[in-house]
Amino acid sequence: MRYPVKCPQEALLNKRGFTSHYGIGVCIDIFTGLVIDFEVLSSYCHVCALKEAARHEGKITEEKIDIWREKHDCARNFCGSSKAMEQEAAKRMWARSVSRHQLRYTQMLSDGDSAAFKEVVSLNPYPEHEVVKLECINHAHKRMGTALRKLSAERKLGGKGLGKLTASKCKTLQNHYRGAILNNQGSLDRMKNEIWAGLLHSMSCDDVPLHTRCNPSWCWYRRAEENGETPESHRLHVGNFLSQEVGQKLLPVYHRMSSDSLLQRMQHGGTQNANECLNSVIWARCPKTVFVGKSRVEAAASMAITTFNEGASSMLAVMDKLWLESTIITITTIRETDMLRITKADTIQSESAKHRRKNQSTAKKVRGEGPTYGAGMDI
């Protein structure tokens, strides 16, 4: 996970295409959701930049610069582009997994366009064990929607009228794709069959019913047939069905998104939700719109990971290590913070999807971040 922070001379908005001087790589356990290891990379040292500026202005001599360099602990620990930080962080954490944690990371759950997996494979940290790549269901779900909308725009498949690939139809097909993966974990054949069933179901009409692959648990047509009833008209259930011409043009997308290699990597049913959650925790402690040094980024990452793993109460142990006395007010406040966090999490889970989308849209407008992610975009 890259966590970019801007330098003063750079734009405050932090989005793809901008250069980042800091990056945080995090290793999170798939089963427990806890952070095991992290690495902070920096391609910039503010002290070095100030000294270099003073040298150019003639305020300091070369001799003094050389003496200072011998004693200086430079914050720069990475030479390369910001795009390469993710791969470098992964290589460092995989290389030290045995020596530091006595663990072997045998699987990597990442999005489809992550280059970190190739770097880890080339590193070959465990000659006797193979590192297997897993796919994030959420990212595959987003890629499916992106591919459908892109195809609709490029081939002019959308618009008004029967048989068109409208925005709502793209959303329906995208959600069915995700449901087919989640509901058929452990069976590659059933997963693939239901993905294609979603496309055929959307192309069905009264004259050409295509429900042979459908599951009665979600298909009204098959459910009526099993009950010995005459199925109702498709217009009451399918509405704006896809025409045969439009459906044929969607075949390349479905072939690509239902390949055995891709579906095999999603048999686990896992997502990168923990990654995104931790990113927001770090972001709250070290805003991307404010320039800070590497030590501040490391402190924010350490505090965020500690809180993420064990809650705010973990800070009591940190204070104890620092020989700081914890008063009753501190203990009470920290416990109340944990209770508030748990209550808030339960409340968010119980809210409707409509309210969650509204809150996310409002938060983006308040932060003024602009577009920061697009499924399938290069990392």
Backbone hydrogen bonds, N-H to C=O, Kabsch-Sander energy under -0.5 kcal/mol:
donor,donor_aa,acceptor,acceptor_aa,energy
6,K,288,K,-1.0
10,E,7,C,-1.9
15,K,13,L,-0.8
18,F,15,K,-1.6
21,H,5,V,-1.2
23,G,41,L,-2.2
25,G,39,E,-3.1
27,C,37,D,-3.1
28,I,26,V,-0.6
29,D,34,L,-2.9
33,G,29,D,-1.8
36,I,27,C,-3.2
37,D,27,C,-1.2
39,E,25,G,-2.6
41,L,23,G,-3.5
41,L,39,E,-0.6
43,S,21,H,-2.6
49,A,45,C,-2.0
50,L,46,H,-2.2
51,K,47,V,-2.4
52,E,48,C,-2.5
53,A,49,A,-2.1
54,A,50,L,-2.2
55,R,51,K,-2.1
56,H,52,E,-2.1
57,E,53,A,-1.7
58,G,55,R,-1.0
59,K,54,A,-2.5
60,I,54,A,-0.8
65,I,61,T,-1.8
66,D,62,E,-2.3
67,I,63,E,-2.1
68,W,64,K,-2.4
69,R,65,I,-2.3
70,E,66,D,-1.3
71,K,67,I,-0.8
71,K,68,W,-0.8
72,H,68,W,-1.3
74,C,72,H,-1.0
77,N,42,S,-1.8
77,N,75,A,-0.6
78,F,42,S,-1.4
80,G,78,F,-0.6
84,A,81,S,-0.7
85,M,82,S,-1.1
88,E,84,A,-2.1
89,A,85,M,-2.7
90,A,86,E,-2.0
91,K,87,Q,-2.3
92,R,88,E,-2.2
93,M,89,A,-2.2
94,W,90,A,-2.5
95,A,91,K,-2.2
96,R,92,R,-1.3
97,S,94,W,-0.8
100,R,96,R,-2.5
101,H,96,R,-0.5
101,H,97,S,-1.6
102,Q,98,V,-1.4
103,L,97,S,-1.7
106,T,104,R,-1.1
108,M,132,V,-2.6
110,S,108,M,-0.7
110,S,134,L,-2.0
114,S,111,D,-1.4
119,E,115,A,-1.4
120,V,116,A,-2.2
121,V,117,F,-2.4
122,S,118,K,-2.3
123,L,119,E,-1.6
124,N,120,V,-1.6
129,H,126,Y,-1.8
132,V,106,T,-2.9
132,V,130,E,-0.6
134,L,108,M,-3.4
135,E,265,R,-2.9
136,C,110,S,-1.3
137,I,270,G,-1.9
140,A,136,C,-2.0
141,H,137,I,-2.6
142,K,138,N,-2.1
143,R,139,H,-2.5
144,M,140,A,-2.1
145,G,141,H,-1.7
146,T,142,K,-2.6
147,A,143,R,-2.6
148,L,144,M,-2.1
149,R,145,G,-2.4
150,K,146,T,-2.4
151,L,147,A,-2.3
152,S,148,L,-2.3
153,A,149,R,-1.9
154,E,150,K,-2.7
155,R,151,L,-2.6
157,L,152,S,-1.9
158,G,152,S,-0.9
163,G,241,F,-1.1
164,K,161,G,-1.1
165,L,157,L,-2.7
166,T,164,K,-1.4
170,C,166,T,-2.2
171,K,167,A,-2.0
172,T,168,S,-2.1
173,L,169,K,-2.6
174,Q,170,C,-2.3
175,N,171,K,-2.5
176,H,172,T,-2.1
177,Y,173,L,-1.9
178,R,174,Q,-1.7
179,G,175,N,-2.4
180,A,176,H,-2.5
181,I,177,Y,-1.4
182,L,178,R,-2.4
183,N,179,G,-2.5
184,N,180,A,-0.5
184,N,181,I,-0.6
185,Q,182,L,-0.7
187,S,184,N,-1.7
191,M,187,S,-1.9
192,K,188,L,-2.4
193,N,189,D,-2.6
194,E,190,R,-2.2
195,I,191,M,-1.7
196,W,192,K,-2.1
197,A,193,N,-1.8
198,G,194,E,-1.6
199,L,195,I,-1.0
200,L,196,W,-2.4
201,H,197,A,-2.7
202,S,198,G,-1.5
203,M,199,L,-1.0
204,S,200,L,-0.5
204,S,201,H,-0.8
205,C,208,V,-1.3
214,C,211,H,-0.7
218,W,215,N,-1.9
219,C,215,N,-2.2
220,W,218,W,-0.6
223,R,219,C,-1.8
224,A,220,W,-2.0
225,E,221,Y,-2.0
226,E,222,R,-2.3
227,N,223,R,-1.4
228,G,225,E,-1.4
229,E,224,A,-3.0
236,L,233,S,-1.2
237,H,234,H,-1.2
238,V,234,H,-3.1
239,G,234,H,-1.5
241,F,239,G,-1.5
242,L,202,S,-2.8
243,S,163,G,-1.4
247,G,243,S,-2.6
248,Q,244,Q,-2.0
249,K,245,E,-1.1
250,L,246,V,-0.8
250,L,247,G,-0.8
251,L,248,Q,-0.9
254,Y,250,L,-2.1
255,H,251,L,-2.7
256,R,252,P,-2.0
257,M,253,V,-2.6
258,S,254,Y,-0.9
259,S,256,R,-0.9
263,L,259,S,-2.5
264,Q,260,D,-2.4
265,R,261,S,-1.0
266,M,263,L,-1.3
267,Q,264,Q,-1.1
269,G,266,M,-0.9
276,E,272,Q,-2.0
277,C,273,N,-2.5
278,L,274,A,-2.5
279,N,275,N,-2.2
280,S,276,E,-1.7
281,V,277,C,-1.6
282,I,278,L,-2.4
283,W,279,N,-2.4
284,A,280,S,-1.8
285,R,281,V,-1.0
285,R,282,I,-0.6
286,C,282,I,-1.9
290,V,287,P,-1.3
297,V,293,G,-1.7
298,E,294,K,-2.6
299,A,295,S,-2.3
300,A,296,R,-2.5
301,A,297,V,-2.5
302,S,298,E,-2.6
303,M,299,A,-2.5
304,A,300,A,-2.4
305,I,301,A,-2.6
306,T,302,S,-2.2
307,T,303,M,-2.3
308,F,304,A,-2.7
309,N,305,I,-2.4
310,E,306,T,-2.3
311,G,307,T,-2.2
314,S,311,G,-1.7
315,M,312,A,-1.8
316,L,313,S,-1.4
317,A,313,S,-0.6
317,A,314,S,-0.5
318,V,314,S,-1.4
319,M,315,M,-2.5
320,D,316,L,-1.9
321,K,317,A,-2.0
322,L,318,V,-1.5
323,W,320,D,-1.4
324,L,319,M,-3.2
327,T,325,E,-0.7
331,I,327,T,-2.4
332,T,328,I,-2.4
333,T,329,I,-2.4
334,I,330,T,-2.4
335,R,331,I,-2.1
336,E,332,T,-2.3
337,T,333,T,-2.0
338,D,334,I,-1.9
339,M,335,R,-2.2
340,L,336,E,-2.5
341,R,337,T,-2.1
342,I,338,D,-2.3
343,T,339,M,-2.5
344,K,340,L,-2.5
345,A,341,R,-2.3
346,D,342,I,-2.2
347,T,343,T,-2.1
348,I,344,K,-2.5
349,Q,345,A,-2.0
350,S,346,D,-1.3
351,E,347,T,-0.8
351,E,348,I,-0.7
356,R,352,S,-1.8
357,R,353,A,-2.3
358,K,354,K,-1.8
359,N,355,H,-2.4
360,Q,356,R,-2.4
361,S,357,R,-2.2
362,T,358,K,-2.2
363,A,359,N,-2.4
364,K,360,Q,-1.9
365,K,361,S,-1.6
366,V,362,T,-2.1
367,R,363,A,-2.5
368,G,364,K,-1.8
369,E,364,K,-0.9
377,M,374,G,-2.3
379,I,113,D,-0.6
